[in-house]
Amino acid sequence: MLSAVLALTALAVVFGLVLGFAAVRFKVEGDPLVEQIDKILPQTQCGQCNYPGCRPYAQAIADGEADINQCPPGGDEGVIKLAELLGREPKPLNPDNGVEKSMPTVAFIREDECIGCTLCIQACPVDAIVGARQQMHTVIVDECTGCDLCIPPCPVDCIDVVPVEPTVSTWTWPKPIDVAELPREAA
Amino acid sequence: MGRPQTIGSQAKPQLWDFPGGLHLPEHKIDAPIRSMPLPKTLVFPLAQHIGAPAKPVVEVGDKVLRGQVIAEADGYVSTPVHASTSGKVIAIEERPVAHPSGLSARCIVLASDGRDKAAPGRTVEDFKALELVELRNIVRDAGVVGLGGAAFPSFIKLNPGSARIDTLVLNGAECEPYIACDQAVMAEEPADIVRGAQLIMHAVGARQTIIGIEDNKPRGIAALRKAIGEQQASNVRVVVVPSRYPQGGEKQLIQTLTGREIPSEGLPLDIGIVCHNVATASAVWRAVVYGEPLTERVITVTGPGIKTPSNLRVRLGTPVEDLVAAAGGLAEQGARLVMGGPMMGFALPNARVPAVKATNCILALRQADVRPEEPAMPCIRCGACAEVCPAGLLPQQLYWHARAGEFDKTQNYNLFDCIECGCCAQVCPSHIPLVQHYRFAKTEIWAEEREKRKADAARERHEFRNARLERIDAEKKAARAAKKAALQAKKAGGDPVGDAIAKAKAAKQAAPESDSKATDDPIAAAKAKAQARKAQKAQAEGAVPSAAAAQEAPKDDPVAAALAKAKAAKAAKQSDDKPDSDA
């Protein structure tokens, strides 16, 4: 009886040590939750979620501080993806954070009205505006995320929000209308 | 392979097969190629090929000649655009183009001057004397693209890279109903096609050419066989393949001719084959030897909605309405115009869009011919789609996942091996627009990838910006701290109390320093100790003899005093001399 207890205890100690060592020595750095959430977020860096950027919002979701429906640029699609990742129920976007844009937009500076104050450059979260003090500024269209953060600081209101029209190379086929998708009674 | 086919031999070559496919009513015309009058206005879209759109090199108001480059290639996968007649550039602007989206794209608009003056070109006597790179550059500069409809820059396919190519396949199958331009080219320019085959074989290092032609084009087959005989081209042979849609698909034709299957998402290159359209071979030949850039092509204008279905030699950039007019006009008002064939073509938004390098057919359908859009019913899992799929895919599975927006799963079912031939949708008894679902899924996946790339770039830029702001902040803080310290030090210098404290501190610091210095040096310490002992001894001795002397001698004894003095002087001298004698 005693020998059995001792033997099992000894085994438990040995395995415990081996496992403990292995857990430390062979630790695999998995994709942490924050990274996974951050990958789903659209990286607009607009701050509409009330966090200073997508990454802090991802951190807040991971910490359970923020809800998953605070990202208007991500839209309902983004909420669904977050819900899938986190095993939660999808919910509609929180209207307090804003509404989803119907189509992507970029900022456009009316260059002859720009006074070269650099305020928009400082506001741009992705350095998508070029210019210098007393010089005209302009937006690099390909880098602009359409966050609209440059618009409030502009003292002369020379920045427009321009929708990004699909071109021949970015156009997508519309989803075919399919009766089979309607509820059974209607079909 | 390796089967030398003698000219005119009727020996039937071995043929393989591809899965699925459909027998469709052909509706093909067998008409000679007709020229058409020069159009007044020509529109050249900058993107007439797969790859990056060309960059304009002319300005509004410039006069250009036929064959002159008006837009140059931008990047590797790109080709230049040439003016197809002489005239004046009147605009560089967005114009509606032939695209399923019906969207506009940047175009160069040319007003013809009617003189059709050609720019001088350079001709080549012997293409075999050229470096292969030079050969490819000529083809690239001539703007030659695949004329079968995909419009992939041909010079890229002339560069096999490290792959070993044994066979060139020329595609003359032209399997889609109504389209008949390749047949016309084969019948009327067979010599250039065979010479082009020799040139391409030379460029890619292939040993033989197989020209695959569907059995419903006897005129083309006969003309090519005759040209091969005339040129004694024993390494080129015509193989007649059964007419079955989509026999003209690159993968399907190669499989039928060689029995070799192109791997999933692979290229013919992967199995040692290069495949070009027959008209492309002719265009490559003319580009290299006659220095003719691609400024015209043969287009079939046909369909029940056209009065005189014709094969027309068309200057690129000609508006479709001019083509229709040249073919006798529309048989009925409101006929629907389709670019391409009935299976893979798309409806044109209007008749003013220009014919481009990829345009092989303009099909006009009367209202009565347009299949009414029947409502799609639920899938009954009959499996007819899977039976006809020439790529051997599972159309039902693709459909479920595409419909549900599970695009990653559609990729697991090899969505990108779908050639969009439309057989599945054609046979579906529930009228489900299957191929439209796949096209939708493909463009959605591409859009998602674009978005992801953009998001990654935005994340990187944002993180870089944050890091930069932090660095600047830290630098500012450090500068501020340094300034503060300097200020404090300056302040301390003028304060007497502080001064005193500093002095005391310095003294305190100095004292232990000397102590430590002494203890640090053992010799000095020993010396000091010895000195101290000597001093003590001397004091004691001095005291005792003096006392003794005082006791022995009377205080005012001059002899004793003199003696003591002498003793002391002697001792002093001795101690002084000792170090000298030691040394």
Chai-1 contact restraints between the chains, C-beta under 6 A:
chainA,res_idxA,chainB,res_idxB,connection_type,confidence,min_distance_angstrom,max_distance_angstrom,comment,restraint_id
A,P42,B,A455,contact,1.0,0.0,6.0,A-B,restraint_1
A,Q43,B,A455,contact,1.0,0.0,6.0,A-B,restraint_2
A,Q43,B,A458,contact,1.0,0.0,6.0,A-B,restraint_3
A,Q43,B,R459,contact,1.0,0.0,6.0,A-B,restraint_4
A,Q45,B,H462,contact,1.0,0.0,6.0,A-B,restraint_5
A,P125,B,H462,contact,1.0,0.0,6.0,A-B,restraint_6
A,V126,B,A458,contact,1.0,0.0,6.0,A-B,restraint_7
A,V126,B,R461,contact,1.0,0.0,6.0,A-B,restraint_8
A,V126,B,H462,contact,1.0,0.0,6.0,A-B,restraint_9
A,D127,B,R461,contact,1.0,0.0,6.0,A-B,restraint_10
A,D127,B,R465,contact,1.0,0.0,6.0,A-B,restraint_11
A,T145,B,A458,contact,1.0,0.0,6.0,A-B,restraint_12
A,V168,B,H99,contact,1.0,0.0,6.0,A-B,restraint_13
A,V168,B,L103,contact,1.0,0.0,6.0,A-B,restraint_14
A,V168,B,A105,contact,1.0,0.0,6.0,A-B,restraint_15
A,W171,B,S101,contact,1.0,0.0,6.0,A-B,restraint_16
A,W171,B,L103,contact,1.0,0.0,6.0,A-B,restraint_17
A,T172,B,T443,contact,1.0,0.0,6.0,A-B,restraint_18
A,T172,B,E444,contact,1.0,0.0,6.0,A-B,restraint_19
A,T172,B,A447,contact,1.0,0.0,6.0,A-B,restraint_20
A,W173,B,R439,contact,1.0,0.0,6.0,A-B,restraint_21
A,W173,B,F440,contact,1.0,0.0,6.0,A-B,restraint_22
A,W173,B,T443,contact,1.0,0.0,6.0,A-B,restraint_23
A,K175,B,F440,contact,1.0,0.0,6.0,A-B,restraint_24
A,P176,B,P433,contact,1.0,0.0,6.0,A-B,restraint_25
A,P176,B,Q436,contact,1.0,0.0,6.0,A-B,restraint_26
A,P176,B,H437,contact,1.0,0.0,6.0,A-B,restraint_27
A,D178,B,A376,contact,1.0,0.0,6.0,A-B,restraint_28
A,V179,B,P375,contact,1.0,0.0,6.0,A-B,restraint_29
A,V179,B,A376,contact,1.0,0.0,6.0,A-B,restraint_30
A,A180,B,A376,contact,1.0,0.0,6.0,A-B,restraint_31
A,A180,B,P378,contact,1.0,0.0,6.0,A-B,restraint_32
